[in-house]
Amino acid sequence: MNYDTFIDLVARRAQVSSPQAVDLTRATLETLEDRLSGAEVVDLAAQLPKPLQATLRKRGGTAARFGVDAFVRRVGRGAGIDEVLARTGAGAVFTTLREAVTGGEFDEVMAKLPDDYQELVSPSLLPGSISRPA
C-alpha cells in the first residue's frame, strides 16, 4: 500500500480531512512506537510506506506499559484533538495498518498489546476472525 492510499483510508474511516488524517496517523504510530519493543517497531516499519517508516524511529529499547485508554489520550495530545476523535482516528489507523502489512506482522503487533487494544481494530480484521458471506 502506498502512502497516499494509507492516508486516504484513514481519512475516510475517521471521517476527517487528509491533513488531519496525516496528524492522526503520525500521533498513532508515535504512540504505538512507545508501546512496542524496538525489534517489533523495526519489523512493522519495514512494511510501511517510506514516509510512515520515518515516523517509527526507535531502533532499540523497551516497551512502555499503558492500556488503550492511555494510548488514546496520548494520540489525542499528539494530534491536538479530543479523546473521542482520537479513539476513532486510532481505530482508523489500526484498521488501515492491518490492511497495509502482512497478516502475520499485524498479529505479532497485536500479540504484544493487551487485549483491550483489540477494540481499535475493525472486528472482521482481528486475528483469528472468520469472514462469512452475508
Backbone as CSV, one residue per row, in Angstrom:
resi,resn,N_x,N_y,N_z,CA_x,CA_y,CA_z,C_x,C_y,C_z
1,MET,0.857,-1.175,0.000,0.000,0.000,0.000,0.902,1.236,0.000
2,ASN,0.567,2.210,-0.827,1.373,3.426,-0.852,0.861,4.434,0.195
3,TYR,1.663,5.466,0.406,1.371,6.465,1.438,0.032,7.163,1.219
4,ASP,-0.212,7.624,-0.008,-1.449,8.357,-0.281,-2.685,7.496,-0.021
5,THR,-2.619,6.229,-0.401,-3.739,5.324,-0.152,-3.942,5.133,1.345
6,PHE,-2.856,4.964,2.082,-2.940,4.791,3.530,-3.656,5.987,4.153
7,ILE,-3.196,7.192,3.821,-3.788,8.406,4.399,-5.241,8.567,3.965
8,ASP,-5.541,8.283,2.713,-6.927,8.374,2.233,-7.843,7.431,2.997
9,LEU,-7.377,6.211,3.263,-8.194,5.246,4.015,-8.411,5.716,5.452
10,VAL,-7.378,6.237,6.080,-7.525,6.751,7.447,-8.517,7.916,7.453
11,ALA,-8.386,8.825,6.495,-9.289,9.983,6.429,-10.731,9.532,6.265
12,ARG,-10.950,8.587,5.386,-12.316,8.109,5.143,-12.876,7.396,6.366
13,ARG,-12.076,6.540,6.971,-12.556,5.772,8.130,-12.805,6.659,9.345
14,ALA,-11.970,7.650,9.539,-12.129,8.541,10.693,-13.034,9.725,10.377
15,GLN,-13.402,9.869,9.115,-14.232,10.980,8.643,-13.593,12.327,8.989
16,VAL,-12.320,12.447,8.563,-11.567,13.676,8.764,-10.920,14.082,7.446
17,SER,-10.359,15.285,7.411,-9.643,15.757,6.226,-8.314,15.013,6.088
18,SER,-7.726,15.091,4.911,-6.420,14.455,4.692,-5.343,15.011,5.629
19,PRO,-5.255,16.343,5.814,-4.247,16.844,6.759,-4.459,16.308,8.185
20,GLN,-5.715,16.192,8.590,-5.986,15.659,9.928,-5.651,14.168,9.986
21,ALA,-5.866,13.445,8.883,-5.502,12.027,8.827,-3.990,11.854,8.948
22,VAL,-3.237,12.773,8.361,-1.775,12.733,8.488,-1.393,12.894,9.965
23,ASP,-2.002,13.868,10.648,-1.711,14.093,12.067,-2.109,12.891,12.918
24,LEU,-3.274,12.325,12.643,-3.738,11.143,13.386,-2.807,9.953,13.170
25,THR,-2.396,9.756,11.945,-1.501,8.636,11.631,-0.171,8.810,12.343
26,ARG,0.389,10.009,12.258,1.667,10.275,12.923,1.553,10.055,14.432
27,ALA,0.531,10.628,15.050,0.363,10.505,16.503,0.132,9.054,16.917
28,THR,-0.648,8.315,16.134,-0.912,6.913,16.465,0.357,6.080,16.333
29,LEU,1.106,6.268,15.255,2.337,5.496,15.073,3.385,5.853,16.123
30,GLU,3.503,7.125,16.473,4.457,7.514,17.511,4.079,6.902,18.860
31,THR,2.795,6.865,19.157,2.344,6.273,20.410,2.531,4.763,20.382
32,LEU,2.265,4.157,19.241,2.481,2.714,19.097,3.964,2.397,19.257
33,GLU,4.815,3.253,18.727,6.263,3.074,18.881,6.645,3.037,20.362
34,ASP,6.039,3.902,21.167,6.316,3.921,22.607,5.872,2.627,23.282
35,ARG,4.838,2.000,22.752,4.218,0.828,23.383,4.886,-0.490,22.994
36,LEU,5.645,-0.500,21.879,6.264,-1.730,21.380,7.767,-1.744,21.654
37,SER,8.343,-2.937,21.611,9.795,-3.060,21.730,10.441,-2.572,20.438
38,GLY,11.704,-2.252,20.521,12.431,-1.763,19.361,12.411,-2.721,18.186
39,ALA,12.569,-4.020,18.444,12.594,-5.005,17.367,11.252,-5.055,16.637
40,GLU,10.166,-4.994,17.379,8.839,-5.043,16.751,8.581,-3.778,15.936
41,VAL,9.059,-2.650,16.412,8.901,-1.391,15.680,9.642,-1.474,14.339
42,VAL,10.850,-2.004,14.365,11.643,-2.137,13.145,10.929,-3.049,12.154
43,ASP,10.393,-4.173,12.625,9.673,-5.112,11.755,8.443,-4.457,11.135
44,LEU,7.689,-3.723,11.940,6.493,-3.047,11.439,6.871,-1.969,10.430
45,ALA,7.845,-1.154,10.772,8.259,-0.052,9.893,8.699,-0.564,8.524
46,ALA,9.326,-1.706,8.487,9.831,-2.251,7.226,8.722,-2.510,6.210
47,GLN,7.496,-2.672,6.680,6.382,-2.979,5.781,5.521,-1.762,5.448
48,LEU,5.880,-0.605,5.947,5.089,0.605,5.724,5.700,1.469,4.627
49,PRO,4.892,2.343,4.025,5.437,3.285,3.038,6.530,4.149,3.679
50,LYS,7.496,4.563,2.883,8.659,5.327,3.376,8.301,6.491,4.301
51,PRO,7.334,7.356,3.953,7.037,8.467,4.870,6.576,7.994,6.255
52,LEU,5.934,6.845,6.326,5.498,6.323,7.621,6.638,5.633,8.350
53,GLN,7.584,5.081,7.615,8.758,4.468,8.243,9.522,5.507,9.055
54,ALA,9.585,6.727,8.529,10.308,7.795,9.209,9.669,8.150,10.548
55,THR,8.372,7.913,10.671,7.671,8.191,11.925,8.083,7.200,13.010
56,LEU,8.392,5.977,12.608,8.815,4.947,13.553,10.338,4.939,13.607
57,ARG,10.912,5.680,14.538,12.349,5.899,14.580,13.090,5.007,15.560
58,LYS,12.404,4.366,16.463,13.059,3.609,17.528,13.876,2.458,16.950
59,ARG,15.066,2.284,17.450,15.914,1.189,16.990,16.321,0.279,18.148
60,GLY,15.695,0.417,19.249,16.006,-0.413,20.406,15.218,0.097,21.595
61,GLY,15.379,-0.580,22.694,14.708,-0.121,23.895,13.551,-1.026,24.275
62,THR,12.957,-0.682,25.385,11.866,-1.490,25.904,10.536,-0.768,25.712
63,ALA,9.505,-1.544,25.741,8.156,-1.015,25.555,7.644,-0.415,26.859
64,ALA,7.001,0.734,26.747,6.309,1.316,27.894,4.991,0.562,28.057
65,ARG,4.521,0.474,29.266,3.281,-0.260,29.517,2.165,0.723,29.824
66,PHE,1.168,0.743,28.953,-0.030,1.532,29.208,-1.170,0.929,28.404
67,GLY,-2.382,1.055,28.952,-3.564,0.474,28.340,-4.108,1.322,27.209
68,VAL,-5.192,0.857,26.637,-5.764,1.510,25.466,-6.266,2.918,25.776
69,ASP,-6.796,3.147,26.974,-7.291,4.489,27.300,-6.139,5.500,27.336
70,ALA,-5.013,5.117,27.932,-3.839,5.989,27.938,-3.298,6.159,26.519
71,PHE,-3.359,5.106,25.732,-2.938,5.178,24.325,-3.751,6.246,23.598
72,VAL,-5.065,6.188,23.764,-5.950,7.150,23.095,-5.673,8.575,23.574
73,ARG,-5.449,8.754,24.875,-5.126,10.096,25.396,-3.842,10.627,24.764
74,ARG,-2.842,9.772,24.632,-1.574,10.183,24.024,-1.769,10.547,22.552
75,VAL,-2.561,9.760,21.843,-2.847,10.074,20.441,-3.536,11.433,20.356
76,GLY,-4.509,11.658,21.221,-5.218,12.935,21.229,-4.287,14.110,21.463
77,ARG,-3.410,13.985,22.455,-2.440,15.061,22.711,-1.513,15.253,21.517
78,GLY,-1.044,14.150,20.955,-0.109,14.230,19.831,-0.719,14.843,18.580
79,ALA,-2.016,14.617,18.368,-2.700,15.138,17.177,-3.458,16.431,17.466
80,GLY,-3.504,16.831,18.739,-4.220,18.057,19.102,-5.724,17.943,18.941
81,ILE,-6.278,16.790,19.329,-7.713,16.537,19.181,-8.275,15.970,20.479
82,ASP,-9.612,15.909,20.558,-10.239,15.352,21.757,-10.162,13.820,21.730
83,GLU,-10.464,13.217,22.877,-10.331,11.768,23.016,-11.313,10.981,22.146
84,VAL,-12.491,11.532,21.905,-13.466,10.827,21.063,-12.915,10.669,19.652
85,LEU,-12.414,11.765,19.084,-11.839,11.697,17.741,-10.541,10.899,17.750
86,ALA,-9.780,10.993,18.836,-8.538,10.224,18.936,-8.818,8.725,18.908
87,ARG,-9.875,8.285,19.577,-10.223,6.853,19.575,-10.654,6.420,18.177
88,THR,-11.490,7.221,17.535,-11.928,6.907,16.178,-10.735,6.914,15.227
89,GLY,-9.886,7.925,15.358,-8.723,8.042,14.487,-7.720,6.925,14.691
90,ALA,-7.432,6.582,15.951,-6.509,5.474,16.214,-7.072,4.178,15.653
91,GLY,-8.389,3.994,15.775,-9.026,2.815,15.190,-8.871,2.786,13.678
92,ALA,-9.002,3.949,13.051,-8.835,4.025,11.596,-7.402,3.673,11.205
93,VAL,-6.435,4.137,11.990,-5.034,3.829,11.690,-4.769,2.340,11.908
94,PHE,-5.233,1.770,13.016,-5.020,0.343,13.275,-5.649,-0.512,12.172
95,THR,-6.857,-0.172,11.774,-7.539,-0.945,10.729,-6.779,-0.832,9.414
96,THR,-6.263,0.343,9.118,-5.502,0.530,7.887,-4.147,-0.169,7.975
97,LEU,-3.527,-0.147,9.144,-2.294,-0.905,9.337,-2.514,-2.382,9.036
98,ARG,-3.643,-2.895,9.501,-3.960,-4.312,9.297,-3.990,-4.655,7.815
99,GLU,-4.435,-3.724,7.002,-4.501,-3.956,5.567,-3.167,-3.678,4.877
100,ALA,-2.325,-2.847,5.485,-1.081,-2.416,4.841,0.080,-3.379,5.050
101,VAL,0.049,-4.145,6.128,1.150,-5.063,6.425,0.651,-6.496,6.329
102,THR,1.577,-7.435,6.355,1.170,-8.838,6.289,0.358,-9.197,7.528
103,GLY,-0.510,-10.175,7.370,-1.326,-10.615,8.495,-0.484,-11.081,9.659
104,GLY,0.600,-11.764,9.365,1.477,-12.250,10.429,2.108,-11.123,11.217
105,GLU,2.531,-10.072,10.521,3.140,-8.932,11.211,2.116,-8.223,12.085
106,PHE,0.918,-8.016,11.553,-0.107,-7.347,12.343,-0.463,-8.196,13.564
107,ASP,-0.580,-9.497,13.386,-0.884,-10.384,14.511,0.202,-10.303,15.577
108,GLU,1.473,-10.192,15.153,2.570,-10.060,16.114,2.447,-8.758,16.903
109,VAL,2.116,-7.676,16.219,1.932,-6.396,16.903,0.805,-6.518,17.929
110,MET,-0.326,-7.055,17.507,-1.471,-7.177,18.419,-1.166,-8.106,19.584
111,ALA,-0.354,-9.126,19.364,0.004,-10.056,20.441,0.863,-9.373,21.507
112,LYS,1.548,-8.316,21.144,2.388,-7.580,22.097,1.587,-6.579,22.929
113,LEU,0.341,-6.366,22.553,-0.504,-5.390,23.233,-1.550,-6.089,24.095
114,PRO,-1.997,-5.442,25.170,-3.071,-6.024,25.981,-4.342,-6.206,25.136
115,ASP,-5.198,-7.098,25.566,-6.423,-7.419,24.826,-7.313,-6.207,24.573
116,ASP,-7.271,-5.195,25.471,-8.168,-4.058,25.279,-7.843,-3.257,24.010
117,TYR,-6.677,-3.440,23.434,-6.333,-2.748,22.184,-7.126,-3.289,20.992
118,GLN,-7.679,-4.464,21.119,-8.441,-5.039,20.018,-9.663,-4.205,19.670
119,GLU,-10.135,-3.399,20.609,-11.288,-2.536,20.316,-10.958,-1.487,19.262
120,LEU,-9.667,-1.251,18.994,-9.266,-0.277,17.992,-9.301,-0.825,16.571
121,VAL,-9.480,-2.128,16.436,-9.434,-2.760,15.114,-10.828,-3.221,14.732
122,SER,-11.181,-3.005,13.480,-12.461,-3.496,12.981,-12.578,-4.979,13.322
123,PRO,-13.688,-5.414,13.927,-13.820,-6.812,14.355,-13.521,-7.836,13.264
124,SER,-13.852,-7.543,12.036,-13.612,-8.512,10.965,-12.131,-8.637,10.619
125,LEU,-11.293,-7.755,11.159,-9.874,-7.790,10.854,-9.021,-8.267,12.022
126,LEU,-9.646,-8.712,13.107,-8.890,-9.199,14.244,-8.287,-10.565,13.941
127,PRO,-7.139,-10.868,14.567,-6.551,-12.193,14.372,-7.540,-13.291,14.716
128,GLY,-7.621,-14.284,13.861,-8.494,-15.423,14.100,-9.944,-15.203,13.705
129,SER,-10.289,-14.012,13.196,-11.674,-13.790,12.801,-11.938,-14.482,11.475
130,ILE,-13.161,-14.870,11.294,-13.575,-15.560,10.086,-14.587,-14.694,9.370
131,SER,-14.304,-14.425,8.118,-15.265,-13.650,7.318,-16.303,-14.604,6.770
132,ARG,-17.543,-14.249,6.937,-18.640,-15.064,6.424,-19.425,-14.250,5.412
133,PRO,-19.805,-14.871,4.314,-20.631,-14.144,3.336,-21.950,-13.756,3.942
134,ALA,-22.467,-12.604,3.528,-23.759,-12.123,4.039,-24.903,-12.880,3.435
